[in-house]
Amino acid sequence: MRRIAIGDIHGCLTALATIFKAINPSLDDVIITLGDYVDRGPNSKGVIDHLIEFQKHHHLIHLMGNHEIQMIRALETHQDKERFLSDLCGGKDTLNSYGGSFDDIPEDHWEFIRSAKLYHELDKHILVHAGITSQTPVDQQDQETYYYQRFYSQKPHISGKTIVCGHTIQGDLPNNQGHAICLDTCAYGGGWLSALDIDNGQIWQTNEQGQSREMWLKDI
């Protein structure tokens, strides 16, 4: 059994489909996606369709990203809707992939988004979208911290476990600080989608051109 984390996807369906081909997950493998499935990239609908279908036959744990929480909140207040649709967030790209409006989003997609976990804790790792406060138990964090903390603010956690996160763009390669690893390598902006085998350190990267490459965490 492998345990593999995948960083911020942001509507990049080609990169996602290519990384699944590269990983070739078995039925015993556990795939943990770190959030930010929607916005900015060209095909948020296709990404969620792909993950829902994958989840029917494989063990997928999907975490909540700040772009998912912004999408949920866009239905709650006018201010949140304006933020979601702004260029800063990229929600217009998401709606366009569905047909142009919130009414075009199917209920099973809303269910997938709303059912995302805040974090996933393993024996030696804590997986979360953005990060966690170092001196607070993982289950007692301010909820906004899970979505919005920046990687440069991540200190060693009191549990002694390694944090695996996304959210803060690192350039072409993941960033390994020992106590924390960031897998956001800007798939939507001409960069790469990154996946990490948490136990052996193997890394896969793919992009929207359908290219792929492999490396090891110890070598970067």
C-alpha positions in Angstrom: 0.0 0.0 0.0 1.3 3.4 -1.0 0.1 6.7 0.6 0.4 9.5 -2.0 -0.4 13.2 -1.6 -1.3 15.4 -4.6 -0.9 19.2 -4.5 -3.1 22.0 -5.8 -4.9 21.0 -9.1 -6.7 24.2 -9.9 -8.8 23.0 -12.8 -5.9 21.3 -14.6 -7.5 18.1 -15.8 -4.8 17.1 -18.3 -2.2 17.3 -15.5 -4.4 15.4 -13.1 -5.2 12.6 -15.6 -1.5 12.4 -16.5 -0.4 12.1 -12.9 -2.8 9.3 -12.3 -1.4 7.4 -15.3 2.1 8.0 -13.9 1.3 6.9 -10.4 -0.8 4.0 -11.6 -2.6 3.6 -8.3 -3.6 0.1 -7.1 -6.8 -0.6 -5.2 -4.8 -0.7 -2.0 -3.1 2.7 -2.4 -4.4 5.8 -0.6 -4.5 9.0 -2.6 -4.8 12.2 -0.6 -5.6 15.4 -2.5 -4.6 18.6 -0.7 -7.4 20.9 -1.9 -7.8 23.7 -4.5 -9.5 21.6 -7.2 -11.3 24.6 -8.7 -10.5 28.1 -10.1 -7.8 29.6 -12.4 -7.3 26.5 -14.5 -9.4 25.6 -17.6 -11.5 22.7 -16.4 -12.6 22.7 -12.8 -15.7 20.7 -13.7 -13.6 18.0 -15.4 -11.3 17.8 -12.4 -14.1 17.1 -10.0 -15.8 14.7 -12.4 -12.5 12.8 -12.6 -12.0 12.7 -8.9 -15.6 11.6 -8.2 -15.2 8.8 -10.7 -11.8 7.8 -9.3 -13.3 7.7 -5.8 -15.8 5.0 -6.9 -13.0 2.5 -7.4 -10.1 3.7 -5.3 -9.3 5.1 -1.9 -9.4 8.9 -2.2 -9.2 11.3 0.7 -9.9 14.8 -0.5 -9.1 17.8 1.7 -10.7 21.3 1.7 -8.8 24.1 0.1 -9.3 27.8 0.4 -10.8 27.9 -3.2 -13.4 25.3 -2.2 -14.4 27.2 0.9 -14.6 30.4 -1.1 -16.9 28.6 -3.6 -19.2 27.5 -0.8 -19.2 30.9 0.8 -20.0 32.5 -2.6 -23.6 31.2 -2.1 -23.9 32.8 1.3 -23.2 36.5 0.9 -22.9 39.0 -2.0 -19.5 40.0 -0.8 -18.2 36.4 -0.8 -19.7 36.0 -4.3 -17.9 39.0 -5.6 -14.6 37.8 -4.1 -15.1 34.3 -5.6 -15.7 35.8 -9.1 -12.8 38.3 -8.9 -9.6 37.8 -10.8 -7.9 37.2 -7.5 -9.8 34.0 -6.9 -10.6 32.9 -10.4 -14.1 31.7 -9.9 -15.3 32.9 -13.3 -13.1 30.2 -14.8 -14.8 27.6 -12.6 -18.3 28.7 -13.6 -17.4 28.8 -17.2 -16.3 25.2 -17.1 -19.8 24.3 -15.9 -21.7 26.5 -18.3 -21.6 30.0 -16.7 -23.7 29.9 -13.6 -23.9 28.4 -10.1 -27.1 26.7 -11.2 -25.1 24.6 -13.7 -23.1 22.9 -10.9 -24.5 19.4 -10.3 -25.4 18.4 -6.8 -22.9 15.6 -6.6 -20.1 18.2 -7.2 -21.4 20.3 -4.4 -21.5 17.2 -2.2 -17.9 16.4 -3.1 -16.8 19.9 -2.3 -18.7 20.1 1.0 -17.6 16.7 2.2 -13.9 17.6 1.9 -11.9 17.0 5.2 -10.0 19.8 6.9 -6.9 17.6 7.5 -5.7 14.0 7.5 -3.4 12.7 10.2 -1.1 9.7 9.7 1.5 8.1 12.0 4.3 10.5 11.0 2.6 13.1 8.9 -0.2 15.6 9.0 -1.7 16.5 5.6 -3.6 19.8 5.3 -4.2 22.3 2.5 -2.3 25.4 3.9 -0.8 24.6 7.3 -1.3 24.5 11.0 -0.3 26.6 14.0 2.8 24.9 15.6 1.8 25.0 19.3 -1.9 23.9 18.8 -3.1 20.3 18.5 -4.2 19.6 14.9 -7.8 19.1 15.9 -8.0 22.4 17.8 -6.8 24.9 15.1 -8.7 28.0 14.0 -10.5 26.7 11.0 -9.2 29.5 8.7 -5.6 28.3 9.5 -6.2 25.0 7.6 -7.2 27.1 4.5 -4.9 30.1 4.5 -1.7 29.8 6.5 1.4 30.4 4.3 4.2 27.9 4.1 6.8 30.4 5.3 4.9 30.6 8.6 4.9 26.9 9.2 7.0 26.0 12.3 7.7 22.5 13.6 4.5 21.1 15.1 4.2 20.0 18.7 3.3 16.5 17.6 6.7 16.1 15.9 4.9 15.0 12.7 5.9 16.3 9.3 3.3 18.7 7.7 2.5 18.0 4.0 0.6 20.9 2.4 0.0 23.0 -0.7 -1.4 26.5 -1.0 1.8 28.5 -1.2 3.4 28.4 -4.7 7.0 27.1 -4.6 8.2 27.3 -8.2 8.9 24.2 -10.2 9.9 21.9 -7.4 8.3 21.0 -4.0 9.9 22.6 -0.9 11.2 20.2 1.8 12.0 22.0 5.1 12.2 18.7 7.0 9.4 19.6 9.4 7.2 20.6 6.5 6.8 19.8 2.7 4.9 22.0 0.3 3.6 20.5 -3.0 2.1 23.6 -4.7 4.1 23.9 -7.9 1.6 26.1 -9.8 0.0 23.6 -12.2 -2.4 26.3 -13.5 0.3 28.9 -14.3 2.5 26.9 -16.6 4.1 24.9 -13.8 3.7 21.4 -12.6 1.2 19.3 -10.6 3.2 17.4 -7.9 2.5 14.2 -6.1 4.5 12.7 -3.3 4.8 9.1 -2.0 4.8 10.0 1.7 6.6 6.9 2.8 9.5 6.5 0.3 9.8 10.1 -1.0 9.1 9.4 -4.7 7.8 12.5 -6.6 5.8 12.6 -9.8 5.2 15.8 -11.7 2.9 16.4 -14.7 1.7 19.5 -16.6 -1.1 20.7 -18.9 1.0 19.7 -21.9 0.8 16.1 -20.8 4.5 15.9 -19.9 5.7 14.0 -16.8 8.8 13.5 -14.8 9.9 11.7 -11.7 12.4 12.4 -8.9 13.0 11.8 -5.2 12.4 14.1 -2.3 16.0 13.6 -1.0 17.4 15.0 -4.2 15.7 18.3 -4.2 
